C-alpha cells in the first residue's frame, strides 16, 4: 500500500507533462497558421526544415482554431473568377439588343400615333387638304397683295374665287352625269344584250338558261340582302355628313392659313425645343417649297392628262367625256394607282357603250398620255424638288391606303417627299455644326487664336417661303 501514493504522483506528473505538450502543440499550430495566412503564395512545402514534426501517433490531434479558416493546400488547382454577365454576352448580341429595344419603343410610339390619327382621321385629312389648297392658292394672294390689296381682302378674294371654281366644277360634273344617265343606262342595257348574244354564239357553249339562272341568282341575292343594302344606304348618309364636315373644316383651315400663316408658323416653332429651333426654322421653308412644288406640278400634270384623255374620249363619241375627264383629273393625285383606276373606268364605259373597238382606242389613248406623263411631264415639271424613288412611291401609297384609304394614298407621296427634304436638311446642318465645332480645338492645339464665331444668321422664324409673302 506504500507504493500507491508514488504511482498516483507519477501518473499526475505524466498528465501534467502531456497537458504542457498539448499546449505547446496548439501554440505552434496557431503560429504556423498565422504565418501561412500572411504569405502571398502557397505555404512551405511539406517536409521542409521549418515544418513542424508530425505529431506522435499516440497523441490526439489538436483542434483547429475556432475563428480561423486554413489556407488551401499547395496542390489545389487555381479556380478562375466568374466573368461579369455583361462581358459574357457577345458584342454583336448586345448591339442587336440595344437596337431592338429602341425599335420597339419607336414601333410603340408609331402605333399610338396611328391610333390617334385614325381616331381623328377626318380632322387630319381636312387639314392636309387645306395645306394642299393653300399651296395652290398662295401665289394668287401674294400677287394681289403686290397689286395693293390688303391682306384680308386678297385672302378673301382668292379663297372665294377658288371655292366657287371648285364648286362649279363639281356641279358641272354632277349635271353631266345626271344628263347622260338615261342614255348611259340604255347603252348599258344594249351592251349587256350584246354580251349575252356573244356568249350564246361563243365557243364556251353557254346556254340561255344558264344566263337566265345567273340573272335570277343576282336578283335573289339583292332581294335577300335588302337589310344590308338599307344599312349601306344609312352608312352612305353618314359618309355624306362626314364629307360635308370635312369640306367645311378644310375651307376654314385654308382661310386661316392664307391669312395668318406667318403667325401659325411662329406658334409651331415655339413648340420645338430651343436647341432644335434654328434647324427646324431652316427646314420649314424647304419643306413648304417641296410641298408647293409637288401640288402645283401634280395639278398641272393632272390637268394635262384630263384634257388630252378627255379629248380622245370625246372624239371617239364615248358618252360623259367631261365627267370622265374630271375623274381622271382627281385620280391623278393618287400616284400609280389613280392612273390605272381612271383609265380602266374610261375603258369600261367605252366598252359598254360603244363596243370593243372604241374601248381599245380609249386604252391606246390612255396608255399614250400616261407614258408621256411619266417620261416627259413629271421630270420636266416636278424636277428634282420632289424626286422620290419609285419603290418608295409604291410602298408609301400602299401603306397610306391601308392606314387611311384613298385619303392616305393621296397624302403618302407628298409626306414622303417633305420628310426626305427635312431629314436631308437636318443631316446637312448637323454635319456642318460638327465641322464648325471641330475647328476650334484644332486651332487651339496649333496655338492660333480661334476665329470668332460668325454671327448667327437671322433665324428664318417667319413662315415658310410661300406663307411668308
C-alpha positions in Angstrom: 0.0 0.0 0.0 3.0 2.3 0.4 3.5 2.3 -3.4 0.1 3.6 -4.2 0.8 7.3 -3.4 4.0 7.1 -5.5 2.1 5.7 -8.6 -0.5 8.3 -8.2 2.1 11.0 -8.1 3.9 9.7 -11.2 0.6 9.5 -13.1 -0.2 13.1 -12.1 3.2 14.3 -13.3 2.8 12.4 -16.6 -0.6 14.0 -17.2 0.8 17.4 -16.4 3.6 17.0 -18.9 1.1 15.8 -21.6 -1.0 18.9 -21.0 2.0 21.1 -21.4 2.9 19.4 -24.7 -0.6 19.8 -26.0 -0.5 23.5 -25.1 2.9 23.9 -26.9 1.5 22.0 -29.9 -1.6 24.2 -30.1 0.6 27.4 -29.9 2.8 26.1 -32.7 -0.2 25.3 -34.9 -1.6 28.7 -34.3 1.7 30.4 -35.1 2.1 28.3 -38.3 -1.5 29.1 -39.4 -0.9 32.8 -38.9 2.3 32.6 -41.0 0.5 30.8 -43.8 -2.3 33.3 -43.8 0.2 36.2 -44.2 2.1 34.6 -47.2 1.3 35.7 -50.9 1.8 32.3 -52.3 1.2 28.8 -51.0 2.8 27.6 -47.8 6.1 26.0 -47.4 6.4 22.6 -49.0 5.7 19.6 -46.9 8.8 18.1 -45.3 10.9 21.3 -45.3 13.1 22.1 -42.5 10.8 24.7 -40.9 7.8 22.4 -40.9 7.0 21.0 -37.5 7.4 17.4 -36.9 4.4 15.3 -37.2 2.5 14.6 -34.1 3.1 11.2 -32.4 0.6 8.6 -33.2 -0.4 8.2 -29.6 -1.1 11.9 -29.1 -4.5 13.2 -30.2 -4.7 15.8 -32.9 -5.1 19.4 -31.8 -8.4 21.0 -32.6 -8.2 23.9 -35.2 -8.7 27.4 -34.1 -12.4 28.3 -33.9 -12.2 31.6 -35.8 -9.7 30.7 -38.4 -10.0 29.1 -41.9 -6.9 27.3 -43.0 -5.4 28.1 -46.4 -5.8 25.6 -49.3 -3.0 23.1 -49.8 -0.3 23.8 -52.3 -1.5 21.1 -54.7 -5.1 22.6 -55.0 -5.9 23.8 -58.6 -6.5 27.6 -59.1 -10.1 28.5 -59.8 -10.7 31.5 -62.1 -13.2 34.1 -61.0 -16.6 34.1 -62.9 -16.8 37.0 -65.5 -19.3 39.8 -65.4 -22.5 38.7 -67.1 -22.5 41.8 -69.3 -19.0 40.9 -70.5 -20.1 37.3 -71.2 -22.7 38.4 -73.7 -21.2 38.7 -77.2 -20.7 42.3 -78.6 -23.0 41.7 -81.6 -25.8 40.4 -79.5 -25.5 43.4 -77.2 -25.7 45.8 -80.1 -28.7 43.9 -81.5 -30.4 44.1 -78.1 -29.8 47.9 -77.9 -31.2 48.4 -81.4 -34.1 46.1 -80.7 -35.5 47.8 -77.7 -35.2 51.2 -79.3 -37.0 49.9 -82.4 -39.7 48.5 -80.0 -40.1 51.9 -78.5 -40.3 53.6 -81.9 -42.8 51.0 -83.1 -45.0 51.5 -80.0 -44.9 55.3 -80.5 -45.8 55.0 -84.1 -48.7 52.6 -83.2 -50.1 55.1 -80.7 -49.7 57.9 -83.2 -51.5 55.9 -85.9 -54.3 55.1 -83.4 -54.7 58.8 -82.6 -54.7 59.8 -86.3 -57.3 57.1 -87.0 -59.5 58.5 -84.3 -59.3 62.0 -85.7 -58.8 61.0 -89.3 -61.5 63.4 -90.6 -59.7 66.4 -89.0 -56.3 65.3 -90.2 -57.4 64.8 -93.8 -59.3 68.1 -93.8 -56.2 69.9 -92.6 -54.0 68.2 -95.1 -56.4 69.1 -97.9 -56.3 72.7 -96.6 -52.5 72.6 -96.8 -52.7 71.5 -100.5 -55.2 74.2 -101.4 -53.1 76.8 -99.6 -50.0 75.8 -101.5 -52.1 76.1 -104.7 -53.7 79.5 -103.9 -50.9 81.3 -102.1 -49.3 82.7 -105.2 -52.6 84.4 -106.1 -52.7 86.0 -102.6 -49.2 87.3 -103.0 -49.9 88.7 -106.4 -53.0 90.6 -105.2 -51.0 92.0 -102.2 -48.3 93.3 -104.6 -51.1 95.0 -106.6 -52.1 96.9 -103.5 -54.9 95.0 -101.9 -54.9 94.5 -98.1 -54.0 91.0 -96.9 -57.5 90.3 -95.6 -59.2 91.4 -98.9 -56.6 89.5 -101.0 -57.2 86.3 -98.9 -61.0 86.7 -99.2 -61.0 87.2 -103.0 -58.6 84.3 -103.6 -60.4 81.9 -101.3 -63.9 82.8 -102.5 -62.8 82.6 -106.1 -61.1 79.2 -105.6 -64.0 77.7 -103.8 -66.5 79.0 -106.3 -64.5 77.5 -109.2 -64.2 74.1 -107.4 -68.0 74.2 -106.6 -68.8 75.0 -110.3 -66.7 72.1 -111.5 -68.4 69.7 -109.0 -71.8 71.0 -110.1 -70.9 70.6 -113.8 -69.8 67.0 -113.2 -73.0 66.1 -111.4 -75.1 67.8 -114.1 -73.3 66.0 -116.9 -73.7 62.6 -115.1 -77.5 63.2 -114.5 -78.0 64.5 -118.0 -76.3 61.4 -119.6 -77.6 58.9 -117.1 -80.6 57.8 -119.2 -78.5 57.5 -122.3 -75.9 55.6 -120.4 -78.4 53.2 -118.9 -79.9 52.5 -122.3 -76.4 51.8 -123.7 -75.5 49.7 -120.8 -78.6 47.5 -121.3 -77.8 47.3 -125.0 -74.2 46.3 -124.1 -75.5 43.6 -121.8 -77.8 42.3 -124.6 -74.8 42.3 -126.9 -72.7 40.5 -124.4 -75.5 37.9 -123.9 -75.7 37.3 -127.7 -71.9 37.0 -127.9 -71.9 34.4 -125.1 -74.6 32.4 -126.8 -72.6 32.3 -130.0 -69.2 31.9 -128.3 -67.2 28.7 -128.2 -67.8 28.5 -124.4 -71.1 26.8 -125.1 -73.1 29.0 -122.7 -76.9 28.4 -122.9 -79.6 30.9 -122.4 -80.9 29.0 -119.4 -77.5 29.4 -117.7 -77.5 33.1 -118.4 -81.1 33.5 -117.1 -80.1 31.4 -114.0 -77.2 33.8 -113.3 -79.5 36.8 -113.6 -82.1 35.1 -111.3 -79.4 34.4 -108.7 -78.3 38.0 -108.8 -81.9 39.2 -108.3 -82.4 36.7 -105.4 -79.2 37.9 -103.8 -80.4 41.5 -104.0 -83.7 40.6 -102.5 -82.3 38.6 -99.7 -79.9 41.3 -98.7 -82.3 44.2 -98.5 -81.4 44.9 -94.9 -77.7 45.1 -95.8 -78.5 47.5 -98.7 -80.6 49.6 -96.4 -77.8 49.8 -93.8 -75.4 50.6 -96.6 -77.6 53.5 -97.6 -77.6 54.7 -94.0 -73.8 54.4 -93.9 -73.8 56.4 -97.2 -75.7 59.2 -95.4 -73.2 59.1 -92.6 -70.3 59.3 -95.1 -72.0 62.2 -96.8 -72.3 64.1 -93.5 -68.6 63.4 -92.8 -67.6 64.6 -96.2 -69.5 67.9 -95.8 -68.0 68.3 -92.3 -64.5 67.7 -93.8 -65.2 70.2 -96.6 -66.2 72.9 -94.1 -63.1 72.2 -91.9 -60.8 72.4 -95.0 -62.4 75.7 -96.0 -61.9 77.3 -92.6 -58.3 75.9 -92.3 -57.5 77.3 -95.8 -58.8 80.8 -94.9 -56.6 80.9 -91.7 -53.5 79.5 -93.5 -53.8 82.0 -96.3 -54.4 84.9 -93.9 -52.3 84.2 -90.8 -49.8 81.6 -92.0 -46.9 83.6 -90.6 -48.2 83.6 -87.0 -49.2 80.0 -87.2 -45.6 79.1 -88.2 -44.3 81.2 -85.3 -46.5 79.2 -82.9 -45.4 75.9 -84.3 -41.8 76.8 -83.8 -42.4 77.7 -80.2 -43.4 74.1 -79.6 -40.0 72.9 -80.7 -37.2 72.7 -78.1 -35.0 75.8 -78.2 -31.8 73.9 -79.2 -33.5 72.4 -82.2 -35.4 75.6 -83.2 -32.9 77.1 -85.6 -32.6 73.8 -87.6 -36.4 73.4 -87.7 -36.7 77.1 -88.7 -34.5 76.4 -91.7 -36.1 73.1 -92.6 -39.6 74.6 -92.6 -39.3 76.8 -95.7 -37.7 74.0 -97.6 -40.4 71.6 -96.7 -43.0 74.1 -97.8 -41.3 74.7 -101.1 -41.3 70.9 -101.7 -45.0 70.6 -100.9 -45.8 73.6 -103.1 -43.8 72.2 -106.0 -45.5 68.8 -105.6 -49.0 70.3 -105.5 -48.5 72.6 -108.4 -46.7 70.1 -110.5 -49.4 67.4 -109.8 -52.2 69.8 -110.7 -50.5 70.7 -114.0 -49.8 67.1 -114.9 -53.4 66.0 -113.9 -54.9 68.8 -115.9 -52.9 67.8 -119.0 -53.9 64.2 -118.6 -57.6 65.1 -118.1 -57.6 67.4 -121.2 -55.9 65.0 -123.6 -57.6 61.8 -122.5 -60.9 63.7 -122.4 -60.4 64.9 -126.0 -59.7 61.3 -127.0 -62.8 60.1 -125.3 -64.9 62.9 -126.9 -63.7 62.3 -130.5 -64.4 58.5 -130.0 -68.0 59.5 -129.2 -67.9 57.9 -125.7 -70.6 59.5 -123.5 -69.9 61.5 -120.4 -66.5 62.7 -121.7 -66.4 65.6 -119.3 -67.2 63.7 -116.1 -64.7 61.1 -117.1 -62.1 63.8 -117.6 -62.8 65.2 -114.1 -62.4 61.7 -112.6 -59.1 61.4 -114.4 -58.0 64.7 -113.0 -58.9 63.8 -109.4 -57.5 60.3 -109.5 -54.2 61.7 -110.9 -53.4 62.8 -107.3 -53.1 59.2 -106.3 -49.7 58.1 -107.8 -49.6 55.0 -109.9 -52.9 53.6 -108.7 -55.0 56.6 -109.7 -54.0 56.5 -113.3 -54.8 52.8 -113.6 -58.3 53.2 -111.9 -59.3 56.2 -114.0 -58.0 54.6 -117.3 -59.8 51.4 -116.5 -63.1 53.3 -115.8 -62.8 55.1 -119.2 -62.2 51.8 -121.0 -65.1 50.1 -119.3 -67.5 52.9 -120.2 -66.3 52.8 -123.8 -66.6 49.0 -123.9 -70.2 49.0 -122.6 -71.4 52.0 -124.7 -69.5 51.9 -128.0 -68.1 48.4 -128.3 -64.7 46.7 -128.4 -63.1 49.0 -131.0 -63.8 52.2 -129.0 -62.6 50.5 -125.8 -59.3 49.5 -127.5 -58.8 53.0 -128.9 -59.5 54.6 -125.5 -57.0 52.2 -123.9 -54.4 53.3 -126.5 -55.1 57.0 -125.8 -54.8 56.4 -122.0 -51.5 54.5 -122.3 -50.0 57.0 -124.7 -50.8 60.0 -122.4 -49.6 58.2 -119.3 -46.3 57.3 -121.0 -45.8 61.0 -122.0 -46.7 62.0 -118.4 -44.3 59.6 -116.8 -41.3 60.2 -119.1 -41.7 63.9 -120.1 -44.2 65.8 -117.9 -43.3 64.7 -114.4 -39.4 65.0 -114.8 -39.8 68.4 -116.5 -42.5 69.9 -114.3 -41.7 68.4 -110.9 -37.9 68.2 -111.4 -35.6 67.3 -108.5 -37.7 69.1 -105.8 -39.9 66.1 -105.1 -37.8 63.3 -106.5 -38.7 60.1 -104.8 -37.6 56.6 -105.7 -40.4 54.5 -107.4 -40.1 51.8 -104.8 -40.7 54.4 -102.1 -43.7 55.7 -104.0 -45.2 52.2 -104.3 -44.6 51.4 -100.6 -45.9 54.7 -99.4 -49.0 54.6 -101.5 -49.8 51.0 -100.3 -49.1 51.9 -96.6 -51.2 55.1 -96.9 -54.1 53.2 -98.5 -54.0 50.6 -95.7 -54.0 53.3 -93.0 -56.2 56.0 -94.4 -57.9 54.7 -97.5 -58.0 57.0 -100.5 -57.0 60.0 -98.4 -54.0 58.2 -97.1 -52.9 57.3 -100.6 -53.2 60.9 -101.7 -51.2 62.1 -98.7 -48.5 59.4 -98.7 -46.2 60.6 -101.5 -46.1 64.3 -100.5 -45.5 63.3 -96.9 -42.5 61.1 -98.0 -41.2 63.9 -100.2 -41.4 66.5 -97.4 -39.9 64.1 -94.9 -37.0 63.4 -97.3 -36.3 67.2 -97.6 -36.5 67.8 -93.9 -34.2 64.9 -93.0 -31.7 65.8 -95.6 -31.5 69.4 -94.4 -31.2 68.4 -90.7 -28.5 65.9 -91.6 -26.5 68.5 -93.5 -27.0 71.0 -90.7 -25.8 68.6 -88.1 -22.7 67.8 -90.2 -21.9 71.4 -90.7 -22.2 72.2 -86.9 -20.0 69.2 -86.1 -17.3 70.5 -88.5 -17.5 74.0 -87.0 -17.2 72.6 -83.5 -14.1 70.6 -84.6 -12.3 73.7 -86.0 -11.8 75.5 -82.6 -9.9 72.7 -80.8 -7.6 72.3 -83.8 -6.8 76.0 -83.8 -6.2 76.0 -80.1 -3.9 72.9 -80.4 -1.9 74.7 -83.2 -1.5 77.8 -81.0 -3.5 80.0 -83.2 -6.1 82.3 -81.9 -9.5 80.8 -82.7 -11.6 82.8 -85.1 -14.6 84.4 -83.5 -17.8 82.6 -84.4 -19.7 84.1 -87.2 -22.8 86.0 -86.0 -25.8 83.7 -86.3 -27.9 84.3 -89.3 -31.3 85.7 -88.6 -33.4 82.7 -87.8 -35.9 82.1 -90.5 -38.6 82.1 -87.9 -41.1 83.6 -90.3 -43.5 81.3 -92.1 -42.3 79.1 -94.9 -41.4 80.8 -98.2 -44.9 80.9 -99.7 -46.8 81.6 -96.4 -44.4 84.4 -95.6 -45.4 86.6 -98.5 
